Amino acid sequence: MKCLMKTALGIGSAVILMASAGHASQTSDPRIQQREQNQQQRIDQGVTSGQITPREAGKLERQQTKIQQNETRMKSDGKLTKQERRKLAREQDRASRNIYRKKHNNKKANVSGNQHS
């Protein structure tokens, strides 16, 4: 009986996850999602290499969070309009420039692999 309950719960969970994934794909723009992932990778790479300090990373992360919150709010009616997509693209352009500037300024973080003895 326990095995049957676990199987039923597993199937139920899978159905809910697939339904929510299907809904998310209808309201998401793959270009927006890919760009968010790319920018997150750029931030992570900058932190790892020491090009971005922890303080700078915090600012960039907050900017990314704000963009994601704006996207969620815009999608609350079930779709993104062309105007909303353009606004998100502008926000992502601004964030991309900020990532570039932070990676190429003179501030460097101490990274254990980059220290000279």
The first five atom37 places (N, CA, C, CB, O) and aatype in JSON, in Angstrom:
{
  "aatype": [12, 11, 4, 10, 12, 11, 16, 0, 10, 7, 9, 7, 15, 0, 19, 9, 10, 12, 0, 15, 0, 7, 8, 0, 15, 5, 16, 15, 3, 14, 1, 9, 5, 5, 1, 6, 5, 2, 5, 5, 5, 1, 9, 3, 5, 7, 19, 16, 15, 7, 5, 9, 16, 14, 1, 6, 0, 7, 11, 10, 6, 1, 5, 5, 16, 11, 9, 5, 5, 2, 6, 16, 1, 12, 11, 15, 3, 7, 11, 10, 16, 11, 5, 6, 1, 1, 11, 10, 0, 1, 6, 5, 3, 1, 0, 15, 1, 2, 9, 18, 1, 11, 11, 8, 2, 2, 11, 11, 0, 2, 19, 15, 7, 2, 5, 8, 15],
  "atom_mask": [
    [1, 1, 1, 1, 1],
    [1, 1, 1, 1, 1],
    [1, 1, 1, 1, 1],
    [1, 1, 1, 1, 1],
    [1, 1, 1, 1, 1],
    [1, 1, 1, 1, 1],
    [1, 1, 1, 1, 1],
    [1, 1, 1, 1, 1],
    [1, 1, 1, 1, 1],
    [1, 1, 1, 0, 1],
    [1, 1, 1, 1, 1],
    [1, 1, 1, 0, 1],
    [1, 1, 1, 1, 1],
    [1, 1, 1, 1, 1],
    [1, 1, 1, 1, 1],
    [1, 1, 1, 1, 1],
    [1, 1, 1, 1, 1],
    [1, 1, 1, 1, 1],
    [1, 1, 1, 1, 1],
    [1, 1, 1, 1, 1],
    [1, 1, 1, 1, 1],
    [1, 1, 1, 0, 1],
    [1, 1, 1, 1, 1],
    [1, 1, 1, 1, 1],
    [1, 1, 1, 1, 1],
    [1, 1, 1, 1, 1],
    [1, 1, 1, 1, 1],
    [1, 1, 1, 1, 1],
    [1, 1, 1, 1, 1],
    [1, 1, 1, 1, 1],
    [1, 1, 1, 1, 1],
    [1, 1, 1, 1, 1],
    [1, 1, 1, 1, 1],
    [1, 1, 1, 1, 1],
    [1, 1, 1, 1, 1],
    [1, 1, 1, 1, 1],
    [1, 1, 1, 1, 1],
    [1, 1, 1, 1, 1],
    [1, 1, 1, 1, 1],
    [1, 1, 1, 1, 1],
    [1, 1, 1, 1, 1],
    [1, 1, 1, 1, 1],
    [1, 1, 1, 1, 1],
    [1, 1, 1, 1, 1],
    [1, 1, 1, 1, 1],
    [1, 1, 1, 0, 1],
    [1, 1, 1, 1, 1],
    [1, 1, 1, 1, 1],
    [1, 1, 1, 1, 1],
    [1, 1, 1, 0, 1],
    [1, 1, 1, 1, 1],
    [1, 1, 1, 1, 1],
    [1, 1, 1, 1, 1],
    [1, 1, 1, 1, 1],
    [1, 1, 1, 1, 1],
    [1, 1, 1, 1, 1],
    [1, 1, 1, 1, 1],
    [1, 1, 1, 0, 1],
    [1, 1, 1, 1, 1],
    [1, 1, 1, 1, 1],
    [1, 1, 1, 1, 1],
    [1, 1, 1, 1, 1],
    [1, 1, 1, 1, 1],
    [1, 1, 1, 1, 1],
    [1, 1, 1, 1, 1],
    [1, 1, 1, 1, 1],
    [1, 1, 1, 1, 1],
    [1, 1, 1, 1, 1],
    [1, 1, 1, 1, 1],
    [1, 1, 1, 1, 1],
    [1, 1, 1, 1, 1],
    [1, 1, 1, 1, 1],
    [1, 1, 1, 1, 1],
    [1, 1, 1, 1, 1],
    [1, 1, 1, 1, 1],
    [1, 1, 1, 1, 1],
    [1, 1, 1, 1, 1],
    [1, 1, 1, 0, 1],
    [1, 1, 1, 1, 1],
    [1, 1, 1, 1, 1],
    [1, 1, 1, 1, 1],
    [1, 1, 1, 1, 1],
    [1, 1, 1, 1, 1],
    [1, 1, 1, 1, 1],
    [1, 1, 1, 1, 1],
    [1, 1, 1, 1, 1],
    [1, 1, 1, 1, 1],
    [1, 1, 1, 1, 1],
    [1, 1, 1, 1, 1],
    [1, 1, 1, 1, 1],
    [1, 1, 1, 1, 1],
    [1, 1, 1, 1, 1],
    [1, 1, 1, 1, 1],
    [1, 1, 1, 1, 1],
    [1, 1, 1, 1, 1],
    [1, 1, 1, 1, 1],
    [1, 1, 1, 1, 1],
    [1, 1, 1, 1, 1],
    [1, 1, 1, 1, 1],
    [1, 1, 1, 1, 1],
    [1, 1, 1, 1, 1],
    [1, 1, 1, 1, 1],
    [1, 1, 1, 1, 1],
    [1, 1, 1, 1, 1],
    [1, 1, 1, 1, 1],
    [1, 1, 1, 1, 1],
    [1, 1, 1, 1, 1],
    [1, 1, 1, 1, 1],
    [1, 1, 1, 1, 1],
    [1, 1, 1, 1, 1],
    [1, 1, 1, 1, 1],
    [1, 1, 1, 1, 1],
    [1, 1, 1, 0, 1],
    [1, 1, 1, 1, 1],
    [1, 1, 1, 1, 1],
    [1, 1, 1, 1, 1],
    [1, 1, 1, 1, 1]
  ],
  "atom_positions": [
    [[0.83, -1.2, 0.0], [0.0, 0.0, 0.0], [0.87, 1.26, 0.0], [-0.94, 0.0, 1.21], [0.58, 2.22, -0.72]],
    [[1.96, 1.25, 0.83], [2.86, 2.4, 0.87], [3.49, 2.65, -0.49], [3.94, 2.2, 1.93], [3.63, 3.79, -0.93]],
    [[3.88, 1.58, -1.14], [4.51, 1.68, -2.46], [3.54, 2.31, -3.47], [4.97, 0.28, -2.96], [3.94, 3.14, -4.28]],
    [[2.29, 1.91, -3.4], [1.28, 2.45, -4.3], [1.08, 3.95, -4.05], [-0.05, 1.7, -4.12], [0.93, 4.72, -4.99]],
    [[1.08, 4.35, -2.77], [0.93, 5.78, -2.43], [2.11, 6.59, -2.94], [0.78, 5.96, -0.9], [1.93, 7.68, -3.49]],
    [[3.32, 6.06, -2.76], [4.52, 6.76, -3.24], [4.49, 6.91, -4.75], [5.8, 6.02, -2.81], [4.84, 7.97, -5.29]],
    [[4.07, 5.86, -5.44], [3.98, 5.91, -6.9], [2.95, 6.95, -7.33], [3.61, 4.53, -7.47], [3.2, 7.72, -8.26]],
    [[1.81, 6.97, -6.67], [0.76, 7.93, -7.01], [1.24, 9.36, -6.76], [-0.52, 7.65, -6.19], [0.98, 10.25, -7.56]],
    [[1.94, 9.57, -5.64], [2.47, 10.91, -5.34], [3.51, 11.31, -6.38], [3.08, 10.95, -3.92], [3.54, 12.46, -6.82]],
    [[4.36, 10.37, -6.76], [5.38, 10.65, -7.76], [4.78, 11.03, -9.09], [0.0, 0.0, 0.0], [5.22, 11.99, -9.73]],
    [[3.78, 10.29, -9.51], [3.1, 10.58, -10.78], [2.39, 11.92, -10.7], [2.09, 9.46, -11.14], [2.45, 12.73, -11.63]],
    [[1.72, 12.16, -9.58], [1.03, 13.45, -9.4], [1.99, 14.62, -9.45], [0.0, 0.0, 0.0], [1.71, 15.64, -10.08]],
    [[3.13, 14.47, -8.8], [4.14, 15.53, -8.81], [4.66, 15.76, -10.22], [5.31, 15.19, -7.87], [4.84, 16.9, -10.65]],
    [[4.91, 14.67, -10.95], [5.41, 14.8, -12.31], [4.41, 15.52, -13.21], [5.73, 13.42, -12.88], [4.79, 16.35, -14.03]],
    [[3.13, 15.19, -13.04], [2.09, 15.84, -13.85], [2.04, 17.34, -13.54], [0.71, 15.19, -13.58], [1.92, 18.16, -14.46]],
    [[2.12, 17.7, -12.28], [2.1, 19.11, -11.89], [3.31, 19.84, -12.44], [2.05, 19.25, -10.35], [3.19, 20.95, -12.95]],
    [[4.49, 19.22, -12.35], [5.7, 19.85, -12.87], [5.62, 20.04, -14.38], [6.92, 19.01, -12.52], [6.01, 21.09, -14.9]],
    [[5.12, 19.04, -15.09], [5.0, 19.16, -16.54], [3.99, 20.24, -16.92], [4.6, 17.82, -17.16], [4.21, 20.98, -17.87]],
    [[2.91, 20.33, -16.17], [1.9, 21.35, -16.46], [2.46, 22.74, -16.22], [0.64, 21.12, -15.6], [2.25, 23.65, -17.01]],
    [[3.19, 22.9, -15.12], [3.75, 24.22, -14.83], [4.86, 24.56, -15.83], [4.29, 24.28, -13.4], [5.0, 25.72, -16.21]],
    [[5.64, 23.56, -16.26], [6.67, 23.8, -17.26], [6.04, 24.21, -18.58], [7.55, 22.55, -17.44], [6.54, 25.1, -19.27]],
    [[4.94, 23.56, -18.94], [4.24, 23.92, -20.16], [3.7, 25.34, -20.11], [0.0, 0.0, 0.0], [3.78, 26.08, -21.09]],
    [[3.17, 25.73, -18.96], [2.66, 27.09, -18.79], [3.8, 28.09, -18.87], [1.92, 27.23, -17.45], [3.67, 29.14, -19.5]],
    [[4.93, 27.76, -18.23], [6.07, 28.67, -18.24], [6.6, 28.86, -19.66], [7.19, 28.15, -17.33], [6.99, 29.97, -20.03]],
    [[6.63, 27.79, -20.46], [7.15, 27.92, -21.81], [6.23, 28.78, -22.68], [7.33, 26.55, -22.44], [6.69, 29.4, -23.63]],
    [[4.95, 28.81, -22.38], [4.02, 29.64, -23.14], [4.22, 31.12, -22.83], [2.58, 29.23, -22.85], [4.0, 31.96, -23.7]],
    [[4.63, 31.44, -21.62], [4.75, 32.83, -21.23], [6.18, 33.32, -21.26], [4.17, 33.04, -19.86], [6.42, 34.51, -21.08]],
    [[7.16, 32.42, -21.47], [8.56, 32.81, -21.47], [9.05, 33.02, -22.88], [9.4, 31.76, -20.76], [8.58, 32.4, -23.83]],
    [[10.0, 33.91, -23.0], [10.69, 34.13, -24.26], [12.04, 33.45, -24.13], [10.82, 35.66, -24.61], [12.83, 33.84, -23.27]],
    [[12.33, 32.46, -24.96], [13.6, 31.74, -24.83], [14.82, 32.66, -24.95], [13.69, 30.66, -25.88], [15.85, 32.41, -24.33]],
    [[14.7, 33.72, -25.75], [15.82, 34.65, -25.88], [16.1, 35.36, -24.57], [15.55, 35.68, -26.98], [17.25, 35.57, -24.2]],
    [[15.03, 35.74, -23.87], [15.19, 36.4, -22.58], [15.83, 35.45, -21.58], [13.83, 36.91, -22.06], [16.76, 35.82, -20.86]],
    [[15.34, 34.22, -21.54], [15.88, 33.23, -20.62], [17.36, 32.96, -20.91], [15.09, 31.93, -20.71], [18.17, 32.89, -19.98]],
    [[17.7, 32.8, -22.18], [19.09, 32.51, -22.56], [20.0, 33.68, -22.19], [19.19, 32.21, -24.07], [21.13, 33.49, -21.73]],
    [[19.5, 34.88, -22.4], [20.31, 36.05, -22.09], [20.56, 36.17, -20.59], [19.64, 37.32, -22.61], [21.66, 36.51, -20.16]],
    [[19.53, 35.87, -19.79], [19.7, 35.89, -18.34], [20.76, 34.88, -17.91], [18.36, 35.59, -17.63], [21.6, 35.17, -17.06]],
    [[20.72, 33.69, -18.51], [21.72, 32.66, -18.19], [23.11, 33.11, -18.59], [21.36, 31.34, -18.88], [24.07, 32.92, -17.84]],
    [[23.24, 33.69, -19.79], [24.55, 34.17, -20.25], [25.12, 35.23, -19.33], [24.44, 34.72, -21.67], [26.3, 35.2, -18.99]],
    [[24.27, 36.16, -18.92], [24.75, 37.23, -18.05], [25.14, 36.69, -16.69], [23.69, 38.32, -17.9], [26.12, 37.14, -16.09]],
    [[24.39, 35.71, -16.19], [24.75, 35.11, -14.91], [26.1, 34.4, -15.01], [23.65, 34.11, -14.46], [26.91, 34.46, -14.09]],
    [[26.33, 33.72, -16.13], [27.62, 33.05, -16.34], [28.76, 34.07, -16.41], [27.59, 32.21, -17.63], [29.84, 33.82, -15.88]],
    [[28.52, 35.2, -17.05], [29.55, 36.25, -17.13], [29.89, 36.79, -15.75], [29.09, 37.39, -18.04], [31.06, 37.03, -15.44]],
    [[28.88, 36.97, -14.92], [29.11, 37.44, -13.55], [29.91, 36.38, -12.78], [27.76, 37.74, -12.83], [30.9, 36.71, -12.13]],
    [[29.48, 35.14, -12.86], [30.18, 34.05, -12.16], [31.63, 33.93, -12.61], [29.45, 32.71, -12.39], [32.52, 33.75, -11.79]],
    [[31.86, 34.04, -13.91], [33.22, 33.95, -14.44], [34.07, 35.12, -13.93], [33.2, 33.93, -15.98], [35.23, 34.93, -13.58]],
    [[33.48, 36.31, -13.89], [34.2, 37.48, -13.4], [34.58, 37.35, -11.92], [0.0, 0.0, 0.0], [35.67, 37.76, -11.52]],
    [[33.69, 36.77, -11.13], [33.97, 36.56, -9.7], [35.08, 35.52, -9.56], [32.69, 36.1, -8.94], [36.0, 35.7, -8.77]],
    [[34.98, 34.43, -10.32], [35.96, 33.35, -10.25], [37.35, 33.84, -10.64], [35.54, 32.19, -11.15], [38.34, 33.46, -10.01]],
    [[37.43, 34.68, -11.66], [38.72, 35.16, -12.14], [39.26, 36.32, -11.3], [38.6, 35.59, -13.59], [40.43, 36.67, -11.41]],
    [[38.41, 36.9, -10.47], [38.84, 38.04, -9.66], [38.62, 39.37, -10.35], [0.0, 0.0, 0.0], [38.96, 40.42, -9.79]],
    [[38.05, 39.36, -11.56], [37.79, 40.62, -12.27], [36.65, 41.4, -11.62], [37.45, 40.33, -13.72], [36.58, 42.63, -11.75]],
    [[35.76, 40.7, -10.94], [34.63, 41.34, -10.27], [34.78, 41.1, -8.77], [33.25, 40.79, -10.81], [34.93, 39.97, -8.33]],
    [[34.73, 42.19, -8.01], [34.84, 42.08, -6.55], [33.51, 41.59, -5.97], [35.24, 43.45, -5.92], [32.48, 41.66, -6.65]],
    [[33.52, 41.1, -4.74], [32.26, 40.66, -4.13], [31.22, 41.77, -4.06], [32.52, 40.14, -2.73], [30.03, 41.52, -4.27]],
    [[31.64, 42.98, -3.78], [30.71, 44.11, -3.72], [30.08, 44.37, -5.09], [31.42, 45.37, -3.21], [28.88, 44.59, -5.2]],
    [[30.92, 44.36, -6.13], [30.42, 44.56, -7.49], [29.46, 43.44, -7.88], [31.58, 44.64, -8.5], [28.42, 43.67, -8.49]],
    [[29.82, 42.21, -7.51], [28.96, 41.06, -7.82], [27.6, 41.23, -7.17], [29.62, 39.75, -7.35], [26.58, 40.91, -7.78]],
    [[27.57, 41.71, -5.94], [26.3, 41.93, -5.25], [25.41, 42.91, -6.0], [0.0, 0.0, 0.0], [24.21, 42.69, -6.14]],
    [[26.02, 44.0, -6.49], [25.25, 44.99, -7.26], [24.71, 44.39, -8.55], [26.12, 46.22, -7.57], [23.56, 44.61, -8.92]],
    [[25.56, 43.63, -9.23], [25.14, 43.01, -10.49], [24.04, 41.97, -10.26], [26.34, 42.36, -11.2], [23.1, 41.86, -11.04]],
    [[24.18, 41.21, -9.18], [23.15, 40.2, -8.84], [21.81, 40.87, -8.52], [23.62, 39.34, -7.63], [20.76, 40.39, -8.93]],
    [[21.86, 41.99, -7.8], [20.61, 42.71, -7.49], [19.96, 43.23, -8.78], [20.89, 43.89, -6.52], [18.74, 43.2, -8.91]],
    [[20.78, 43.69, -9.71], [20.24, 44.16, -10.98], [19.58, 43.01, -11.74], [21.35, 44.8, -11.84], [18.51, 43.19, -12.32]],
    [[20.2, 41.83, -11.74], [19.62, 40.67, -12.4], [18.31, 40.26, -11.74], [20.61, 39.5, -12.38], [17.34, 39.9, -12.42]],
    [[18.28, 40.32, -10.42], [17.06, 39.97, -9.68], [15.94, 40.93, -10.03], [17.32, 40.0, -8.16], [14.79, 40.52, -10.21]],
    [[16.27, 42.21, -10.14], [15.25, 43.21, -10.49], [14.68, 42.94, -11.89], [15.84, 44.63, -10.43], [13.47, 43.07, -12.1]],
    [[15.54, 42.57, -12.82], [15.07, 42.26, -14.18], [14.14, 41.05, -14.14], [16.28, 41.98, -15.13], [13.1, 41.05, -14.79]],
    [[14.51, 40.02, -13.38], [13.67, 38.83, -13.27], [12.32, 39.16, -12.62], [14.39, 37.74, -12.47], [11.29, 38.62, -13.02]],
    [[12.34, 40.03, -11.61], [11.09, 40.43, -10.97], [10.21, 41.2, -11.95], [11.37, 41.29, -9.73], [9.0, 40.99, -11.99]],
    [[10.81, 42.08, -12.74], [10.05, 42.82, -13.75], [9.45, 41.87, -14.78], [10.95, 43.86, -14.44], [8.3, 42.03, -15.19]],
    [[10.23, 40.87, -15.19], [9.73, 39.9, -16.15], [8.54, 39.13, -15.57], [10.85, 38.92, -16.56], [7.53, 38.94, -16.25]],
    [[8.66, 38.7, -14.33], [7.57, 37.97, -13.67], [6.31, 38.83, -13.59], [8.0, 37.52, -12.26], [5.21, 38.35, -13.85]],
    [[6.49, 40.09, -13.24], [5.34, 41.01, -13.14], [4.71, 41.21, -14.52], [5.78, 42.37, -12.56], [3.48, 41.22, -14.65]],
    [[5.55, 41.36, -15.53], [5.02, 41.56, -16.89], [4.28, 40.34, -17.4], [6.15, 41.92, -17.84], [3.32, 40.46, -18.16]],
    [[4.73, 39.14, -16.99], [4.11, 37.9, -17.44], [2.89, 37.52, -16.6], [5.12, 36.78, -17.41], [2.26, 36.5, -16.87]],
    [[2.56, 38.31, -15.61], [1.47, 37.95, -14.69], [0.12, 37.83, -15.41], [1.36, 38.97, -13.58], [-0.78, 37.14, -14.92]],
    [[-0.03, 38.48, -16.54], [-1.28, 38.36, -17.3], [-1.23, 37.21, -18.3], [-1.58, 39.67, -18.02], [-2.18, 37.02, -19.07]],
    [[-0.14, 36.46, -18.31], [-0.05, 35.28, -19.16], [0.72, 35.46, -20.45], [0.0, 0.0, 0.0], [0.88, 34.5, -21.2]],
    [[1.2, 36.67, -20.73], [1.95, 36.87, -21.97], [2.84, 38.1, -21.85], [0.99, 37.03, -23.17], [2.65, 38.95, -20.98]],
    [[3.82, 38.16, -22.73], [4.68, 39.33, -22.84], [4.35, 40.04, -24.15], [6.2, 38.93, -22.78], [4.38, 39.43, -25.22]],
    [[4.04, 41.32, -24.06], [3.78, 42.09, -25.27], [5.11, 42.48, -25.91], [2.92, 43.35, -24.96], [6.16, 42.36, -25.28]],
    [[5.06, 42.96, -27.14], [6.27, 43.44, -27.82], [6.91, 44.57, -27.02], [5.94, 43.92, -29.25], [8.13, 44.64, -26.89]],
    [[6.07, 45.44, -26.49], [6.58, 46.57, -25.71], [7.28, 46.07, -24.43], [5.41, 47.53, -25.34], [8.33, 46.59, -24.06]],
    [[6.71, 45.08, -23.78], [7.33, 44.52, -22.58], [8.65, 43.82, -22.92], [6.37, 43.54, -21.89], [9.61, 43.91, -22.17]],
    [[8.68, 43.12, -24.05], [9.92, 42.46, -24.48], [11.01, 43.49, -24.75], [9.67, 41.61, -25.74], [12.16, 43.29, -24.37]],
    [[10.63, 44.59, -25.39], [11.6, 45.66, -25.66], [12.15, 46.25, -24.37], [10.96, 46.76, -26.52], [13.34, 46.52, -24.25]],
    [[11.25, 46.46, -23.4], [11.69, 47.02, -22.12], [12.66, 46.07, -21.42], [10.47, 47.3, -21.21], [13.68, 46.5, -20.88]],
    [[12.34, 44.78, -21.43], [13.25, 43.79, -20.82], [14.59, 43.76, -21.57], [12.61, 42.37, -20.83], [15.65, 43.64, -20.95]],
    [[14.55, 43.87, -22.88], [15.8, 43.88, -23.67], [16.65, 45.09, -23.3], [15.48, 43.89, -25.19], [17.87, 44.97, -23.18]],
    [[16.02, 46.26, -23.12], [16.77, 47.45, -22.72], [17.4, 47.26, -21.34], [15.85, 48.69, -22.72], [18.55, 47.64, -21.12]],
    [[16.63, 46.67, -20.41], [17.16, 46.42, -19.07], [18.33, 45.44, -19.14], [16.05, 45.86, -18.14], [19.33, 45.61, -18.43]],
    [[18.21, 44.43, -19.99], [19.3, 43.47, -20.13], [20.52, 44.1, -20.81], [18.83, 42.25, -20.92], [21.66, 43.78, -20.47]],
    [[20.29, 45.01, -21.77], [21.4, 45.73, -22.4], [22.17, 46.53, -21.35], [20.87, 46.67, -23.52], [23.4, 46.52, -21.32]],
    [[21.42, 47.22, -20.5], [22.03, 48.03, -19.45], [22.83, 47.14, -18.49], [20.94, 48.82, -18.67], [23.95, 47.47, -18.11]],
    [[22.25, 46.01, -18.12], [22.94, 45.08, -17.22], [24.21, 44.53, -17.89], [22.0, 43.92, -16.81], [25.24, 44.38, -17.23]],
    [[24.13, 44.23, -19.18], [25.29, 43.71, -19.9], [26.43, 44.74, -19.89], [24.9, 43.35, -21.35], [27.59, 44.39, -19.68]],
    [[26.1, 45.99, -20.13], [27.12, 47.05, -20.09], [27.74, 47.15, -18.7], [26.51, 48.41, -20.51], [28.95, 47.33, -18.56]],
    [[26.9, 47.03, -17.66], [27.41, 47.11, -16.3], [28.35, 45.94, -16.0], [26.25, 47.11, -15.29], [29.38, 46.13, -15.35]],
    [[28.01, 44.75, -16.47], [28.89, 43.59, -16.27], [30.23, 43.86, -16.95], [28.24, 42.29, -16.83], [31.29, 43.62, -16.37]],
    [[30.19, 44.34, -18.18], [31.42, 44.64, -18.91], [32.27, 45.65, -18.15], [31.11, 45.17, -20.32], [33.47, 45.45, -17.98]],
    [[31.65, 46.73, -17.7], [32.39, 47.78, -16.98], [33.02, 47.25, -15.71], [31.46, 48.94, -16.65], [34.17, 47.57, -15.4]],
    [[32.28, 46.44, -14.97], [32.8, 45.89, -13.71], [33.97, 44.93, -13.98], [31.68, 45.15, -12.93], [34.93, 44.88, -13.21]],
    [[33.88, 44.18, -15.07], [34.95, 43.23, -15.39], [36.2, 43.93, -15.89], [34.47, 42.22, -16.43], [37.3, 43.39, -15.78]],
    [[36.06, 45.12, -16.43], [37.19, 45.8, -17.06], [37.64, 47.06, -16.32], [36.83, 46.16, -18.45], [38.42, 47.85, -16.86]],
    [[37.17, 47.25, -15.09], [37.68, 48.38, -14.32], [38.96, 47.95, -13.61], [36.61, 48.9, -13.29], [39.4, 46.81, -13.77]],
    [[39.56, 48.83, -12.84], [40.84, 48.52, -12.19], [40.69, 47.78, -10.88], [41.61, 49.78, -11.96], [41.7, 47.43, -10.26]],
    [[39.48, 47.53, -10.43], [39.27, 46.83, -9.17], [39.43, 45.33, -9.39], [37.87, 47.15, -8.57], [38.84, 44.76, -10.31]],
    [[40.22, 44.71, -8.53], [40.44, 43.27, -8.62], [40.2, 42.66, -7.25], [41.88, 42.95, -9.13], [40.54, 43.23, -6.22]],
    [[39.61, 41.49, -7.26], [39.38, 40.75, -6.02], [40.54, 39.79, -5.82], [38.02, 39.98, -6.05], [41.14, 39.31, -6.78]],
    [[40.86, 39.51, -4.56], [41.87, 38.51, -4.26], [41.28, 37.12, -4.47], [42.41, 38.67, -2.82], [40.33, 36.74, -3.79]],
    [[41.84, 36.39, -5.4], [41.41, 35.02, -5.66], [42.6, 34.13, -5.35], [40.9, 34.83, -7.15], [43.72, 34.42, -5.77]],
    [[42.37, 33.05, -4.61], [43.48, 32.23, -4.14], [44.41, 31.77, -5.27], [42.94, 31.02, -3.41], [45.61, 31.66, -5.06]],
    [[43.87, 31.51, -6.43], [44.69, 31.07, -7.55], [45.52, 32.17, -8.19], [0.0, 0.0, 0.0], [46.45, 31.89, -8.94]],
    [[45.19, 33.44, -7.9], [45.85, 34.58, -8.54], [46.88, 35.24, -7.64], [44.83, 35.61, -8.96], [47.51, 36.21, -8.06]],
    [[47.09, 34.76, -6.43], [48.02, 35.4, -5.51], [49.45, 35.0, -5.86], [47.7, 35.03, -4.05], [49.72, 33.84, -6.18]],
    [[50.34, 35.97, -5.81], [51.75, 35.71, -6.09], [52.5, 35.66, -4.76], [52.36, 36.8, -7.03], [52.27, 36.49, -3.89]],
    [[53.39, 34.7, -4.61], [54.16, 34.56, -3.37], [55.51, 35.19, -3.5], [54.3, 33.12, -2.99], [56.28, 35.16, -2.54]]
  ]
}
